[in-house]
Amino acid sequence: MKNSSSSVVKLQRMENTATPTFFNDQDILEINFSLIKKLKEAASNDISKRARFNLHKSHQDKVHEMIVALHQDTYVRPHQHSNKTESFHLIEGSLVVIFFDDDGKIINQIKMSESENKLPFIYRLSSDWWHMVIPLTEFVVFHETTNGPFIKGETKFPDWAPEDKDTYEVEAFKQRIKNEVLGDN
Protein backbone atom coordinates (compact mmCIF):
# COMPACT_ATOMS: atom_id res chain seq x y z
CA MET A 1 0.00 0.00 0.00
CA LYS A 2 1.32 3.43 -0.90
CA ASN A 3 1.79 5.96 1.84
CA SER A 4 -1.15 8.27 1.26
CA SER A 5 -0.08 10.98 3.67
CA SER A 6 0.65 14.36 2.23
CA SER A 7 3.67 16.38 3.17
CA VAL A 8 4.41 20.01 3.73
CA VAL A 9 4.67 21.92 0.48
CA LYS A 10 8.08 23.47 -0.05
CA LEU A 11 8.31 26.41 -2.39
CA GLN A 12 11.15 25.82 -4.79
CA ARG A 13 11.25 28.30 -7.62
CA MET A 14 11.39 27.05 -11.17
CA GLU A 15 14.32 28.35 -13.16
CA ASN A 16 13.88 30.45 -16.31
CA THR A 17 10.50 31.91 -15.37
CA ALA A 18 9.66 35.61 -15.61
CA THR A 19 7.75 35.55 -12.33
CA PRO A 20 8.22 33.41 -9.22
CA THR A 21 6.70 30.07 -10.22
CA PHE A 22 6.72 27.01 -8.01
CA PHE A 23 5.77 23.46 -9.04
CA ASN A 24 4.03 20.71 -7.12
CA ASP A 25 5.97 17.49 -6.58
CA GLN A 26 3.38 15.73 -4.37
CA ASP A 27 0.81 13.07 -5.29
CA ILE A 28 -1.55 14.30 -2.58
CA LEU A 29 -1.41 18.04 -2.12
CA GLU A 30 -2.88 20.18 0.63
CA ILE A 31 -2.92 23.96 0.36
CA ASN A 32 -3.21 26.05 3.52
CA PHE A 33 -2.86 29.70 4.40
CA SER A 34 0.81 29.26 5.24
CA LEU A 35 1.46 28.61 1.54
CA ILE A 36 -0.71 31.62 0.61
CA LYS A 37 1.38 33.80 2.94
CA LYS A 38 4.61 32.55 1.30
CA LEU A 39 3.20 33.23 -2.19
CA LYS A 40 2.22 36.76 -1.18
CA GLU A 41 5.74 37.33 0.19
CA ALA A 42 7.25 36.03 -3.06
CA ALA A 43 4.99 38.34 -5.07
CA SER A 44 5.77 41.30 -2.86
CA ASN A 45 9.53 40.76 -3.19
CA ASP A 46 9.60 40.22 -6.96
CA ILE A 47 9.78 43.03 -9.51
CA SER A 48 6.74 41.56 -11.30
CA LYS A 49 4.68 41.76 -8.08
CA ARG A 50 3.15 38.33 -8.67
CA ALA A 51 3.82 34.66 -7.93
CA ARG A 52 2.17 31.33 -8.66
CA PHE A 53 2.18 27.81 -7.32
CA ASN A 54 1.43 25.26 -10.03
CA LEU A 55 -0.69 22.43 -8.66
CA HIS A 56 -0.01 20.42 -11.82
CA LYS A 57 3.36 18.71 -12.19
CA SER A 58 4.33 19.48 -15.78
CA HIS A 59 3.79 22.01 -18.57
CA GLN A 60 2.54 19.02 -20.60
CA ASP A 61 -0.36 18.20 -18.23
CA LYS A 62 -3.80 18.44 -19.82
CA VAL A 63 -5.24 20.42 -16.90
CA HIS A 64 -3.31 23.29 -15.34
CA GLU A 65 -4.32 24.50 -11.89
CA MET A 66 -2.48 27.30 -10.13
CA ILE A 67 -2.70 29.34 -6.95
CA VAL A 68 -1.86 32.87 -8.09
CA ALA A 69 -0.95 35.81 -5.86
CA LEU A 70 -1.02 39.30 -7.36
CA HIS A 71 0.11 42.44 -5.54
CA GLN A 72 -1.84 45.60 -6.35
CA ASP A 73 1.21 47.04 -8.16
CA THR A 74 1.44 44.19 -10.70
CA TYR A 75 0.71 44.63 -14.39
CA VAL A 76 -1.07 41.80 -16.17
CA ARG A 77 -0.75 42.87 -19.78
CA PRO A 78 -3.93 42.42 -21.84
CA HIS A 79 -3.71 39.11 -23.67
CA GLN A 80 -5.72 36.37 -25.31
CA HIS A 81 -5.51 32.60 -25.43
CA SER A 82 -6.51 30.62 -28.51
CA ASN A 83 -8.27 27.31 -27.88
CA LYS A 84 -8.09 27.74 -24.09
CA THR A 85 -10.54 28.17 -21.27
CA GLU A 86 -9.70 30.03 -18.08
CA SER A 87 -11.41 30.17 -14.73
CA PHE A 88 -10.66 31.94 -11.46
CA HIS A 89 -11.96 31.06 -8.01
CA LEU A 90 -11.06 33.80 -5.55
CA ILE A 91 -9.45 32.83 -2.25
CA GLU A 92 -8.55 36.27 -0.91
CA GLY A 93 -9.13 39.87 -1.98
CA SER A 94 -10.83 41.51 -4.94
CA LEU A 95 -10.03 42.07 -8.61
CA VAL A 96 -11.55 43.19 -11.86
CA VAL A 97 -11.23 41.28 -15.14
CA ILE A 98 -11.46 43.69 -18.07
CA PHE A 99 -12.33 42.63 -21.62
CA PHE A 100 -11.34 44.56 -24.75
CA ASP A 101 -12.18 44.56 -28.44
CA ASP A 102 -9.43 44.28 -31.05
CA ASP A 103 -8.79 48.05 -30.90
CA GLY A 104 -8.34 48.17 -27.12
CA LYS A 105 -11.78 49.56 -26.28
CA ILE A 106 -13.23 48.20 -23.02
CA ILE A 107 -16.31 46.10 -23.81
CA ASN A 108 -16.98 44.35 -20.51
CA GLN A 109 -15.72 43.94 -16.97
CA ILE A 110 -16.29 41.59 -14.06
CA LYS A 111 -15.56 42.81 -10.55
CA MET A 112 -14.93 39.86 -8.25
CA SER A 113 -14.49 39.41 -4.51
CA GLU A 114 -14.25 36.52 -2.10
CA SER A 115 -15.90 38.59 0.63
CA GLU A 116 -18.54 40.84 -0.96
CA ASN A 117 -21.80 38.91 -1.27
CA LYS A 118 -23.05 40.89 -4.27
CA LEU A 119 -19.97 40.18 -6.40
CA PRO A 120 -19.06 36.90 -8.09
CA PHE A 121 -16.14 34.90 -6.69
CA ILE A 122 -15.84 32.55 -9.69
CA TYR A 123 -15.44 33.44 -13.36
CA ARG A 124 -14.87 31.40 -16.51
CA LEU A 125 -13.81 32.54 -19.99
CA SER A 126 -14.40 30.14 -22.89
CA SER A 127 -13.37 32.29 -25.85
CA ASP A 128 -10.35 34.22 -27.06
CA TRP A 129 -11.30 37.70 -25.85
CA TRP A 130 -8.56 40.18 -25.03
CA HIS A 131 -8.52 40.52 -21.25
CA MET A 132 -6.48 41.70 -18.29
CA VAL A 133 -6.69 41.49 -14.50
CA ILE A 134 -6.33 44.39 -12.06
CA PRO A 135 -6.14 43.70 -8.31
CA LEU A 136 -8.44 45.95 -6.27
CA THR A 137 -6.94 45.05 -2.88
CA GLU A 138 -3.33 45.02 -1.70
CA PHE A 139 -3.21 41.33 -2.63
CA VAL A 140 -5.57 39.08 -4.52
CA VAL A 141 -5.14 35.32 -4.41
CA PHE A 142 -7.08 32.95 -6.66
CA HIS A 143 -7.21 29.40 -7.94
CA GLU A 144 -6.82 29.50 -11.73
CA THR A 145 -7.67 26.57 -13.98
CA THR A 146 -6.93 26.30 -17.69
CA ASN A 147 -6.30 23.55 -20.20
CA GLY A 148 -2.79 22.46 -21.08
CA PRO A 149 -0.30 21.91 -22.37
CA PHE A 150 1.49 25.22 -21.80
CA ILE A 151 3.31 26.31 -24.92
CA LYS A 152 5.55 29.35 -24.52
CA GLY A 153 4.63 32.03 -27.04
CA GLU A 154 1.07 30.75 -27.50
CA THR A 155 -0.44 33.66 -25.55
CA LYS A 156 -0.98 36.70 -27.79
CA PHE A 157 -0.47 40.33 -26.75
CA PRO A 158 -1.98 43.35 -28.54
CA ASP A 159 0.04 46.24 -29.96
CA TRP A 160 -2.18 48.75 -28.12
CA ALA A 161 -1.01 47.59 -24.65
CA PRO A 162 2.52 48.39 -23.47
CA GLU A 163 5.05 45.68 -22.72
CA ASP A 164 6.02 45.06 -19.08
CA LYS A 165 9.46 46.62 -19.59
CA ASP A 166 7.98 50.03 -20.60
CA THR A 167 7.52 51.20 -16.99
CA TYR A 168 6.25 54.73 -17.69
CA GLU A 169 3.84 53.57 -20.41
CA VAL A 170 2.61 50.69 -18.20
CA GLU A 171 1.80 53.05 -15.30
CA ALA A 172 -0.03 55.47 -17.63
CA PHE A 173 -1.97 52.61 -19.24
CA LYS A 174 -2.95 51.08 -15.88
CA GLN A 175 -4.12 54.45 -14.57
CA ARG A 176 -6.19 55.12 -17.71
CA ILE A 177 -7.85 51.70 -17.49
CA LYS A 178 -8.51 52.07 -13.74
CA ASN A 179 -10.06 55.49 -14.33
CA GLU A 180 -12.31 54.14 -17.10
CA VAL A 181 -13.39 51.11 -15.10
CA LEU A 182 -13.42 52.34 -11.51
CA GLY A 183 -13.63 56.12 -11.84
CA ASP A 184 -10.96 58.38 -10.32
CA ASN A 185 -8.82 56.33 -7.91
Backbone torsions as a table, in degrees:
resi	resn	phi	psi	omega
1	MET	NA	132.9	177.4
2	LYS	-70.4	148.9	173.3
3	ASN	-73.1	116.5	-174.8
4	SER	-94.8	5.5	-179.1
5	SER	-74.5	146.7	177.3
6	SER	-94.2	160.9	179.9
7	SER	-120.6	170.6	-179.9
8	VAL	-65.9	134.2	179.2
9	VAL	-76.7	128.6	176.2
10	LYS	-107.1	131.2	179.0
11	LEU	-85.2	110.4	174.7
12	GLN	-121.1	116.8	-174.3
13	ARG	-68.6	137.3	173.1
14	MET	-71.7	145.2	175.6
15	GLU	-81.6	158.7	175.6
16	ASN	60.6	38.4	173.7
17	THR	-118.3	144.4	-177.7
18	ALA	-70.2	-31.0	179.3
19	THR	-123.8	158.3	178.0
20	PRO	-57.8	116.9	-179.6
21	THR	-129.0	129.9	-177.9
22	PHE	-122.3	140.7	-177.5
23	PHE	-109.3	147.6	174.6
24	ASN	-76.0	137.5	172.9
25	ASP	-126.2	18.6	-177.5
26	GLN	-106.5	149.0	173.8
27	ASP	-81.3	-35.1	175.0
28	ILE	-119.9	121.1	-172.2
29	LEU	-119.9	132.4	174.5
30	GLU	-119.1	131.3	178.1
31	ILE	-109.0	130.4	176.7
32	ASN	-130.2	179.9	-175.1
33	PHE	-73.6	-13.2	172.7
34	SER	-65.7	-42.8	177.2
35	LEU	-64.9	-41.6	179.1
36	ILE	-59.3	-43.4	179.1
37	LYS	-60.4	-43.9	179.1
38	LYS	-64.5	-39.1	177.2
39	LEU	-64.0	-42.8	178.4
40	LYS	-63.0	-39.5	176.4
41	GLU	-63.5	-43.0	178.5
42	ALA	-62.1	-42.3	178.8
43	ALA	-64.8	-43.9	-178.1
44	SER	-62.2	-35.0	-175.5
45	ASN	-89.8	-5.5	-178.6
46	ASP	-100.4	147.0	-179.6
47	ILE	-59.5	-30.2	-179.9
48	SER	-75.0	-19.2	-178.7
49	LYS	62.7	34.9	175.0
50	ARG	-153.3	159.0	177.7
51	ALA	-154.0	157.4	179.5
52	ARG	-144.3	147.6	173.0
53	PHE	-115.9	115.9	-179.3
54	ASN	-81.9	118.7	178.2
55	LEU	-75.3	-26.8	175.7
56	HIS	-76.4	164.5	-173.8
57	LYS	-99.2	-17.3	-172.9
58	SER	-149.2	150.6	173.5
59	HIS	-60.9	-21.7	-177.7
60	GLN	-85.1	-9.7	179.9
61	ASP	-57.3	147.3	-178.6
62	LYS	-75.1	-27.5	176.8
63	VAL	-119.9	129.4	178.5
64	HIS	-113.5	121.9	175.9
65	GLU	-122.2	136.3	-176.6
66	MET	-140.1	146.7	166.8
67	ILE	-100.0	119.2	-173.7
68	VAL	-114.6	132.5	174.6
69	ALA	-117.0	123.5	177.8
70	LEU	-118.0	130.3	172.0
71	HIS	-84.3	153.1	-177.3
72	GLN	-60.3	-18.9	-179.6
73	ASP	-90.4	2.6	-178.7
74	THR	-73.0	161.9	173.4
75	TYR	-126.0	114.4	173.7
76	VAL	-101.5	100.3	-176.2
77	ARG	-58.9	137.0	174.9
78	PRO	-51.6	141.2	-175.6
79	HIS	-157.2	172.0	173.9
80	GLN	-143.9	153.5	179.4
81	HIS	-120.5	126.3	174.9
82	SER	-86.2	136.8	176.2
83	ASN	57.9	35.8	179.3
84	LYS	-131.7	152.2	166.6
85	THR	-111.6	161.4	-179.5
86	GLU	-148.2	134.1	173.7
87	SER	-138.1	147.9	176.6
88	PHE	-121.3	140.1	171.1
89	HIS	-127.5	110.1	-174.6
90	LEU	-69.3	137.9	177.4
91	ILE	-107.2	-40.7	-177.6
92	GLU	-150.1	137.4	172.3
93	GLY	88.7	-166.9	-177.2
94	SER	-137.1	153.4	177.8
95	LEU	-152.6	170.3	170.8
96	VAL	-129.3	132.4	173.0
97	VAL	-99.4	126.5	-176.3
98	ILE	-115.1	133.7	-178.3
99	PHE	-111.6	141.6	-175.3
100	PHE	-126.8	155.6	169.3
101	ASP	-84.8	-176.4	-176.2
102	ASP	-66.4	-17.4	179.3
103	ASP	-97.5	1.9	178.4
104	GLY	90.9	8.8	177.6
105	LYS	-82.0	133.9	179.2
106	ILE	-68.5	127.3	-178.8
107	ILE	-117.6	-14.1	177.9
108	ASN	-166.6	163.2	175.9
109	GLN	-154.2	150.4	175.7
110	ILE	-130.6	112.2	172.8
111	LYS	-85.5	134.1	-175.9
112	MET	-130.3	149.8	177.0
113	SER	-154.9	145.2	175.4
114	GLU	-86.3	-8.2	-174.4
115	SER	-122.3	-13.4	179.9
116	GLU	-96.1	115.1	-173.6
117	ASN	-58.1	-29.9	-176.5
118	LYS	-79.9	-15.1	-176.9
119	LEU	-101.6	148.5	176.6
120	PRO	-68.5	152.1	174.8
121	PHE	-117.1	-1.5	174.6
122	ILE	-131.9	140.5	176.5
123	TYR	-140.6	151.1	176.1
124	ARG	-140.3	135.3	177.0
125	LEU	-117.3	126.0	-177.3
126	SER	-119.2	19.9	177.9
127	SER	-140.9	178.0	-174.2
128	ASP	-97.5	49.2	177.0
129	TRP	-73.8	145.3	170.1
130	TRP	-66.4	135.0	-179.9
131	HIS	-154.1	159.5	174.9
132	MET	-146.2	165.1	-179.9
133	VAL	-121.9	135.0	174.6
134	ILE	-125.9	119.4	175.1
135	PRO	-65.8	140.4	178.5
136	LEU	-106.4	-8.0	177.4
137	THR	-121.7	168.6	-178.3
138	GLU	-51.1	-43.9	173.8
139	PHE	-131.8	147.8	167.3
140	VAL	-129.2	135.7	180.0
141	VAL	-126.4	132.0	-179.2
142	PHE	-146.0	158.7	174.8
143	HIS	-95.2	116.1	179.2
144	GLU	-105.7	137.5	175.6
145	THR	-127.6	136.0	175.3
146	THR	-149.4	168.4	178.0
147	ASN	-90.0	145.4	177.5
148	GLY	-101.1	-176.2	0.8
149	PRO	-79.2	162.5	175.0
150	PHE	-82.7	126.8	177.5
151	ILE	-124.1	113.1	-178.5
152	LYS	-56.9	134.1	179.9
153	GLY	91.0	-6.2	-179.5
154	GLU	-74.9	-29.6	177.3
155	THR	-72.6	134.1	-178.9
156	LYS	-102.6	145.0	178.1
157	PHE	-123.1	138.5	-177.8
158	PRO	-81.7	154.3	177.0
159	ASP	-67.4	-25.7	-175.8
160	TRP	-79.5	-2.9	178.3
161	ALA	-115.1	131.0	-176.5
162	PRO	-66.5	152.4	174.9
163	GLU	-73.4	156.4	-178.6
164	ASP	-54.0	-36.5	-174.5
165	LYS	-71.5	-17.4	-179.2
166	ASP	-86.5	74.5	-169.5
167	THR	-52.7	-49.7	-178.0
168	TYR	-63.3	-46.6	-179.8
169	GLU	-64.5	-37.2	178.1
170	VAL	-62.1	-47.9	-178.6
171	GLU	-62.7	-41.5	178.4
172	ALA	-64.8	-42.8	179.4
173	PHE	-63.2	-48.8	179.6
174	LYS	-58.4	-43.4	-179.0
175	GLN	-65.5	-40.7	178.4
176	ARG	-62.3	-45.2	-179.8
177	ILE	-65.0	-45.1	178.5
178	LYS	-59.1	-42.4	179.8
179	ASN	-63.8	-41.5	179.8
180	GLU	-66.0	-39.9	-174.0
181	VAL	-86.0	-43.8	-171.9
182	LEU	-108.4	-5.4	-172.7
183	GLY	85.4	-170.1	-177.7
184	ASP	-71.4	114.9	176.6
185	ASN	-125.2	NA	NA
